[in-house]
Amino acid sequence: MIARWVENPYYQHFTGETFFQHRPPIDPSSLTRWRNRIGEEGAEWLLTKTIEAGRASGTVSLYDLRFLAGETWQEQVGRVFGEVYHRAQ
């Protein structure tokens, strides 16, 4: 995800950058350490809160959630991020 952020100006704009950045905002290993610290339960909580926020704001519908079953956490977050991004435009 960090490598994609560096090469994708849309991701950068969505995360608040004003100018295109050529270096990652964080070291990729720090994200891995953070995921290990929050664990599976923390990742599930974060995903749940993200989906709840999307539902509350109207950017994620029940129709969108039909794809969530059977995917990894990273795949779910990537898709939800993409859906929210496209609807926010």
N, C-alpha and C positions, 0 to 999 in steps of 0.2 A: 504494500500500500504506500509506503514511503517513497519507493522508486517511482511509482505512478504519479504521486503528488508532484515530484520534481519535473516530470515531463508533461504534465497536463495543466495548462493554464486555467481550465475550468475549475478543477479541484482547488487550485490556489485562490482563485477569485471567491469561490464558495466559502473558503476558510478565512477570508478577510484580507488576503494580500492585495495591495494596491498595484504593485509592480511584479513582473515575472521574476521568480527566484530560481537560481541555478543550483542551489544547495538545499538539502533537506532541512526542515525546521527543527528536527531532533535526530539524534543518533538512533538508527533502527533497533539496536540492541536494547535501548532504554524502553521501547515499546514492548518488547518481548519480556523484559523483566517486570514491567508493570502488569502485563497480562498474567504472568506467573504469580504475582502478589495478590491480585484480586481473585484468582482461581476461577473454576468453572461456575461456582455459585455467584460470584460477583459479576462474571460476564453475562450470565443469564439475567441477573437483576438489571444490569445496564441495558441489555437488549429490550427487556420488558418496559423499562422507563422510556426508552427511545420510541418504541411502538406506541405506548400510551400518549406520549407527547404528540406524535404524528396523528394519532386518532383524534386527540383533543383539538388540534389545530385544523383538522380536516384535510391534511396532506396525505394521509394513509387511510384507505378504506378497508372494509372487511374483504372486498374483492381482491385487494392487493395482498392480503395476508394468506391467501389460499396457497401460495407457493412456499411458505416457510417450513412446512413439515419435511423432515429428512435431510436438511442441509446443515453444514457446519456453521458455527457462529460467525466465522469470517465471511462466508457466502451470504448469510442473512444480513449482516451489517452492510456489506457492499451493495446489496440490492436495495435495502431500505434507504441507504445514503443516496443511491441513484434516483430512486423514486421521489424522495423528498426534494432533491436538487432540481429535478425536472419540473416538479409541480411549483416550486418556489419561483421559477423564472417568469 
